[in-house]
Amino acid sequence: MTIPVASAAFLLAAICAALMGFAIQRGATCMVAAVNEIVHDRKPNRLLAMAETSLWVAGGLLTARALGVLPQFPGGFALTGWTLLGGALLGVGAQINRACVFGSVAHIGSGNIAYLTSPFGFYVGAVTFAPLFAAMRPEPMATLAPASTLPMWLAPLFLAYAVWRLVTIFRDPRREGFHWRTVWRPHEATIFIGINFVILFVVAGAWAYTDLFIQLAAGMAPAAVVQSLLLLALLVGASIGGWTAGAFNWRWPNWRLMLRCFLGGMLMGWGSLLIPGSNDGLILVGLPLLWSYAWVAVLVMCVTIWAAILAERRFLRP
């Protein structure tokens, strides 16, 4: 969907993108951090936050469809062996990068400009994908998204759940009544990303900043200006989020970190095109719409990151 830059729809989309960037700084969106939390702390808090966020996106899209403001859901892709390879490459790339595509935005917003080479590496991966993986392109599914078959009576149930959940989110247990700052706790901030994504989805269509690099690499980016401005809004929001959280610390990059980020970004680019879908698109689109390829890819990505963490602990660290 292409929207004019000088329109109320674009302004709303830009605000949502900026709020997503702000929430990424405080939320539990990075898959590498989520798996590390399980390995080191034996806690699944970040994964549970992402799972609930996918639930919010699914319920929000279902409600939008019931209200007639969302005519159809995005299509999906066949589950093949290349999906497994893509999930593995996505996991290896994220571990090398020490952050997924969500986590890279948080690092950039915190002043670690070495992570600017991550999206550049992702773009190089998208450019080199065609000559390297020409025979491995995923097959689009002709069927509708499984979530589109869900009954419409689930929408009122979700709205009731959403009201109850928002009350619990804004009620501060340490104080009497409600407090707006509770929305920026990690779990709640992750949900806030999902809410803004649904609004952005309805206004401007399915949007992930990695899609911009894929389209530019393929020479087909009809909405490049709009998507670039939304990416800028995302980074501005992440920077404001880092500054207000006291996490902003300008760091001059070293070549080792830049090389690692570039390599990790390139592997994530290859993996995203094999699946297809990166961490952001899988969690916010593929999982909520119940596409099997997305669920399998995320599972393979998590297992790969887990295996990489254990391998590094065993062979690379004393």
C-alpha positions as CSV (number, residue, x, y, z in Angstrom):
1,M,0.0,0.0,0.0
2,T,1.4,3.4,-1.0
3,I,0.3,6.5,0.9
4,P,1.1,10.1,0.1
5,V,3.8,11.7,2.3
6,A,1.7,14.8,2.8
7,S,-1.3,13.0,4.3
8,A,-2.8,12.3,7.7
9,A,-2.3,8.6,7.1
10,F,1.4,9.0,6.6
11,L,1.6,11.2,9.8
12,L,-0.2,8.5,11.8
13,A,2.1,5.8,10.3
14,A,5.2,7.9,11.1
15,I,4.0,8.4,14.7
16,C,3.4,4.7,15.1
17,A,6.9,3.8,13.7
18,A,8.5,6.3,16.1
19,L,6.6,4.8,19.0
20,M,7.7,1.3,17.9
21,G,11.3,2.5,17.9
22,F,10.8,4.1,21.4
23,A,9.3,0.8,22.7
24,I,12.0,-1.4,21.1
25,Q,14.5,0.3,23.5
26,R,12.5,-0.8,26.5
27,G,10.9,-4.0,25.2
28,A,11.9,-7.6,25.1
29,T,12.0,-7.9,21.3
30,C,15.5,-9.3,20.6
31,M,15.5,-13.0,19.9
32,V,19.2,-13.3,20.8
33,A,18.6,-11.7,24.2
34,A,15.5,-14.0,24.7
35,V,17.5,-17.2,24.1
36,N,20.3,-15.9,26.2
37,E,17.9,-15.3,29.0
38,I,16.7,-18.9,28.8
39,V,20.3,-20.3,28.7
40,H,21.8,-18.2,31.4
41,D,18.9,-17.2,33.6
42,R,16.5,-20.2,33.0
43,K,13.7,-17.7,32.4
44,P,11.4,-17.4,29.3
45,N,10.2,-13.9,30.1
46,R,11.2,-12.4,26.8
47,L,9.8,-15.2,24.7
48,L,6.5,-15.0,26.6
49,A,6.4,-11.2,25.9
50,M,6.9,-11.9,22.2
51,A,4.3,-14.6,22.2
52,E,1.8,-12.3,23.8
53,T,2.7,-9.6,21.3
54,S,1.9,-12.0,18.5
55,L,-1.5,-12.7,20.2
56,W,-2.2,-8.9,20.3
57,V,-1.3,-8.5,16.6
58,A,-3.5,-11.5,15.7
59,G,-6.4,-10.2,17.7
60,G,-5.9,-6.6,16.4
61,L,-5.9,-7.7,12.8
62,L,-8.9,-9.9,13.3
63,T,-10.8,-7.0,14.9
64,A,-9.8,-4.7,12.0
65,R,-11.0,-7.3,9.5
66,A,-14.3,-7.6,11.4
67,L,-14.7,-3.8,11.3
68,G,-14.1,-3.8,7.5
69,V,-10.9,-1.7,7.6
70,L,-8.6,-4.5,6.6
71,P,-9.9,-6.3,3.4
72,Q,-7.4,-9.2,3.4
73,F,-4.3,-10.6,5.1
74,P,-0.9,-10.9,3.5
75,G,-0.1,-14.1,1.8
76,G,2.3,-16.8,3.0
77,F,4.9,-19.2,1.6
78,A,5.3,-22.9,1.4
79,L,7.2,-24.8,4.2
80,T,10.2,-26.4,2.5
81,G,13.8,-27.4,3.4
82,W,14.9,-23.9,2.4
83,T,12.7,-22.6,5.3
84,L,14.8,-24.6,7.7
85,L,18.1,-23.4,6.1
86,G,16.8,-19.8,6.2
87,G,15.9,-20.1,9.9
88,A,19.3,-21.5,10.6
89,L,21.1,-18.7,8.7
90,L,18.9,-16.1,10.5
91,G,19.9,-17.6,13.8
92,V,23.6,-17.8,13.0
93,G,23.6,-14.2,11.7
94,A,21.8,-12.9,14.7
95,Q,24.2,-14.6,17.1
96,I,27.2,-13.2,15.2
97,N,25.6,-9.8,15.2
98,R,24.7,-10.3,18.9
99,A,21.3,-8.9,18.0
100,C,18.4,-9.6,15.6
101,V,17.0,-6.9,13.4
102,F,15.0,-5.6,16.4
103,G,18.0,-5.6,18.6
104,S,20.1,-3.8,16.0
105,V,17.6,-0.9,16.1
106,A,18.0,-0.7,19.9
107,H,21.8,-0.7,19.6
108,I,21.7,2.1,17.0
109,G,19.3,4.1,19.2
110,S,21.7,3.7,22.1
111,G,24.5,5.4,20.2
112,N,26.4,2.2,19.1
113,I,26.8,3.3,15.5
114,A,28.8,0.2,14.6
115,Y,25.4,-1.4,14.3
116,L,24.6,0.7,11.3
117,T,26.7,-1.8,9.4
118,S,24.1,-4.5,10.3
119,P,21.4,-3.1,7.9
120,F,24.1,-2.5,5.3
121,G,25.1,-6.1,5.6
122,F,21.5,-7.1,5.3
123,Y,21.2,-5.1,2.1
124,V,24.4,-6.7,0.7
125,G,22.9,-10.1,1.6
126,A,19.7,-9.2,-0.3
127,V,21.8,-8.0,-3.3
128,T,23.9,-11.2,-3.4
129,F,20.9,-13.6,-2.8
130,A,19.8,-13.9,-6.4
131,P,23.2,-15.2,-7.8
132,L,23.9,-17.4,-4.8
133,F,20.4,-18.9,-4.1
134,A,18.6,-18.6,-7.5
135,A,17.2,-22.1,-7.3
136,M,16.0,-21.7,-3.7
137,R,13.4,-19.0,-4.0
138,P,10.3,-19.7,-1.7
139,E,7.0,-20.6,-3.3
140,P,4.1,-18.3,-2.5
141,M,1.0,-20.0,-1.2
142,A,-2.2,-19.7,-3.2
143,T,-4.4,-20.2,-0.1
144,L,-5.5,-17.6,2.3
145,A,-3.8,-17.1,5.7
146,P,-5.0,-19.6,8.2
147,A,-6.0,-16.8,10.6
148,S,-8.4,-15.5,8.0
149,T,-10.6,-18.6,8.6
150,L,-11.0,-17.8,12.3
151,P,-14.6,-16.9,13.3
152,M,-15.5,-13.3,13.7
153,W,-17.0,-13.8,17.1
154,L,-13.4,-14.1,18.4
155,A,-13.0,-10.3,17.8
156,P,-15.3,-9.3,20.8
157,L,-13.5,-11.8,23.0
158,F,-10.2,-10.3,22.1
159,L,-11.5,-6.8,22.8
160,A,-12.6,-8.0,26.2
161,Y,-9.2,-9.5,26.9
162,A,-7.5,-6.3,25.6
163,V,-9.5,-4.1,28.0
164,W,-8.7,-6.4,30.9
165,R,-5.0,-6.6,30.0
166,L,-4.7,-2.8,29.6
167,V,-6.2,-2.3,33.1
168,T,-3.6,-4.7,34.5
169,I,-0.8,-3.0,32.6
170,F,-1.6,0.5,33.7
171,R,-2.3,-0.4,37.3
172,D,0.9,0.1,39.3
173,P,1.1,-2.4,42.1
174,R,3.4,-0.1,44.1
175,R,0.9,2.7,44.0
176,E,-2.8,3.2,44.3
177,G,-4.6,3.6,41.0
178,F,-3.1,3.8,37.5
179,H,0.2,5.1,36.2
180,W,1.3,5.5,32.6
181,R,4.9,4.6,33.2
182,T,4.1,1.0,33.7
183,V,3.6,0.6,30.0
184,W,7.4,0.9,29.5
185,R,8.3,-2.2,31.5
186,P,9.9,-4.8,29.2
187,H,6.9,-7.1,28.8
188,E,4.4,-4.3,28.4
189,A,6.6,-2.3,26.0
190,T,6.8,-5.3,23.8
191,I,3.0,-5.5,23.7
192,F,3.0,-1.7,22.8
193,I,5.1,-2.5,19.8
194,G,2.4,-4.9,18.6
195,I,-0.4,-2.4,19.1
196,N,1.4,0.2,17.1
197,F,2.2,-2.3,14.4
198,V,-1.5,-3.2,14.0
199,I,-2.3,0.5,13.5
200,L,0.6,0.9,11.1
201,F,-0.6,-2.2,9.3
202,V,-4.1,-0.9,8.8
203,V,-2.9,2.6,7.7
204,A,0.1,1.7,5.5
205,G,0.1,-2.0,5.0
206,A,2.5,-4.7,6.3
207,W,5.7,-2.8,7.1
208,A,9.1,-4.0,8.3
209,Y,12.2,-1.9,7.7
210,T,14.0,-5.0,6.4
211,D,11.5,-5.1,3.5
212,L,12.9,-1.8,2.3
213,F,16.4,-3.2,1.8
214,I,15.0,-6.3,0.1
215,Q,12.9,-4.2,-2.3
216,L,15.8,-1.8,-3.0
217,A,18.1,-4.8,-3.7
218,A,15.6,-6.2,-6.2
219,G,15.2,-2.8,-7.9
220,M,11.5,-2.8,-7.0
221,A,10.7,-0.3,-4.3
222,P,7.6,1.7,-5.4
223,A,7.1,3.1,-1.9
224,A,10.8,3.7,-1.1
225,V,10.3,7.3,0.0
226,V,7.5,6.4,2.4
227,Q,9.4,3.4,3.8
228,S,12.6,5.3,4.2
229,L,10.9,8.0,6.1
230,L,9.2,5.4,8.3
231,L,12.6,3.9,8.9
232,L,13.9,7.3,9.9
233,A,11.0,7.7,12.3
234,L,11.8,4.3,13.8
235,L,15.4,5.2,14.4
236,V,14.5,8.6,15.8
237,G,12.1,7.0,18.2
238,A,14.7,4.4,19.2
239,S,17.2,7.2,19.9
240,I,14.7,9.2,22.0
241,G,13.9,6.0,23.8
242,G,17.6,5.3,24.5
243,W,18.2,8.9,25.7
244,T,15.2,9.0,28.1
245,A,16.1,5.6,29.5
246,G,19.6,6.7,30.2
247,A,21.0,4.1,27.9
248,F,22.4,6.5,25.2
249,N,26.1,6.3,25.1
250,W,27.9,7.5,21.9
251,R,30.5,4.9,21.0
252,W,33.0,5.2,18.2
253,P,33.0,1.9,16.3
254,N,35.9,-0.5,16.0
255,W,36.5,-2.5,12.9
256,R,36.0,-5.9,14.6
257,L,32.5,-5.0,15.8
258,M,31.7,-3.4,12.4
259,L,32.9,-6.6,10.6
260,R,30.9,-8.8,12.9
261,C,27.8,-6.7,12.4
262,F,28.2,-6.7,8.7
263,L,28.7,-10.4,8.5
264,G,25.8,-11.1,10.8
265,G,23.6,-8.7,8.8
266,M,24.5,-10.4,5.5
267,L,23.6,-13.8,6.9
268,M,20.3,-12.5,8.3
269,G,19.6,-11.1,4.8
270,W,20.2,-14.5,3.1
271,G,18.1,-16.3,5.8
272,S,15.3,-13.7,5.5
273,L,15.0,-14.2,1.8
274,L,15.1,-18.0,2.1
275,I,12.2,-18.2,4.6
276,P,11.1,-15.4,3.6
277,G,10.8,-13.0,6.5
278,S,13.1,-11.6,9.1
279,N,12.6,-11.6,12.9
280,D,10.3,-8.5,12.8
281,G,8.1,-9.8,10.0
282,L,7.9,-13.3,11.4
283,I,6.9,-12.3,14.9
284,L,4.6,-9.5,13.8
285,V,3.1,-11.0,10.7
286,G,3.9,-14.7,10.1
287,L,3.2,-16.0,13.7
288,P,-0.1,-14.0,14.2
289,L,-1.4,-15.1,10.9
290,L,-0.7,-18.8,11.8
291,W,1.5,-19.5,8.8
292,S,3.3,-22.8,9.4
293,Y,6.5,-21.7,7.7
294,A,6.9,-18.8,10.1
295,W,6.4,-20.9,13.2
296,V,9.0,-23.4,11.9
297,A,11.5,-20.7,10.9
298,V,11.3,-19.0,14.4
299,L,11.7,-22.4,16.1
300,V,14.8,-23.2,14.0
301,M,16.2,-19.7,14.6
302,C,15.8,-20.1,18.4
303,V,17.4,-23.6,18.4
304,T,20.3,-22.3,16.2
305,I,21.0,-19.4,18.5
306,W,20.8,-21.8,21.5
307,A,23.3,-24.1,19.9
308,A,25.6,-21.3,18.9
309,I,25.6,-20.0,22.5
310,L,26.5,-23.4,23.9
311,A,29.2,-23.9,21.2
312,E,30.7,-20.5,22.1
313,R,30.7,-21.3,25.8
314,R,32.3,-24.7,25.1
315,F,35.0,-23.9,22.5
316,L,35.6,-20.1,22.5
317,R,35.5,-19.1,26.2
318,P,37.5,-20.3,29.1
